[in-house]
Amino acid sequence: MEPSPIEKLRVENFRNIASLNLSFHPAFNFFFGENAQGKTALLEALYLLSELRSFRTQDLSSLIRHGQANATVDAAVDSEGIRYEIKLGLTPQGKEVFVNGKTPRPYRRLRRLVPLILFTPESVRLFRASPGDRRSYFDHSFCLLSEGFSQDVEEYGRVVKQKKHLIEQIREGKRSSRSEKEIWDEKLAELGAKLSAQRFHWTGRLSPDFQSHFERLSGGEWGADLHYRPHLSRIGPELGIEEIQERFREEIRNREDEEIERNQVLVGPHRDDWEVLLMGERLKEEGSQGQHRITVAALKLAELEGVRHQGLRPVALFDDLLSELDERRNRKVLEELAKTPCQVFLTSVAPGGIPLEELKGEIFQIEGGIVVK
């Protein structure tokens, strides 16, 4: 069996956890316990190791146990056969992180060391959420698969922000010349084309695994297809980057006056979206809650495959997944996870419906922030 991506975790003064020191199984790690006992807090601590943020709050100081001055999250991880020690400290003033005693630069390197795929009960809303939420979701997913994509997303965001600032200045009469805006228009077309081409590529890589997992989870009842939908409908996966860039240029020229009038950046991949077609119908309008749950579960499994295809061993953090599915589909999800070389951390109130005797792993019972079994 391959080594554990996350071998050990030590947590001090984090949420309701006073102190924990755990070693993990390289396959399944089950955390059982009543609500508000610390199960999700453990997943939150693991998530911090990779993302340096919480999936529950933007206020990191709220993660510090009440009455304490600081919190620590330390872990021993294995990435591509190399062992790393990650140490994360939280204070009311901020955070600091060290990897083998050094500050990692850039921080996104941590995502490659601990490549996480997260499911929470809120994940089921993905295809009922806003296009902006889906853009953030898929861009984050693709950043795990390509460091270059991550850099392009960050740079494109800066270009959109700068162009928006210039449009505001032109509207206010602070700058009458549009020559500087033309420079940023060109940067947007260039980076936007790269971003769109990569989104087509990575969506195309993800889609077959998504289709396969969806079919198996649904028991063959439905077929589903994942599609990337650019706001500029004249671009498609058959076009090269230069052709996409030229079409962005044309659209920017055509809508230049409209952008200034409306004080918005109207052209670019920051307006794109994704959709799932369920037997030819958009999931957002037609899908039942059960179909949304299966869709997101299949997408998470496909993302795990995608990380695996990059030569990395992914980590699945599944918070209360089993309450979102019926017992038959729970078993199917666990069967799919067992076939995927990944490390799984799964929380549930009780082990009912989980074939523990068939799965290799460890079981942890949590009460009041303490592992009692």
ABEGO torsion letter per residue (X at the ends): XBBBABABBBBBGBEABABBBBBBBABBBBBBEBBGAGAAAAAAAAAAAAAGBBAABABAAAABBBGBABBBBBBBBBBGGBBBBBBBBBBAAEBBBBBGGBBBOBAAAAAAABBBBBBBAAAAAAAABBAAAAAAAAAAAAAAABAAAAAAAAAAAAAAAAAAAAAAAAAAGABABAAAAAAAAAAAAAAAAAAAAAAAAAAAAAAAAAAAAAAAAAGGABBBBBBBBBABAABBAABBAAAAAAAAAAAAAAAAAAAAAAGBBABEAAABBBBBBBGGBBAAAABBAAAAAAAAAAAAAAAAAAAAAAGBBBBBBBBGAAAABBAAAAAAAAAAAAABBBBBBBBBABABGBBAAABBEBBBBBBGGBBAX
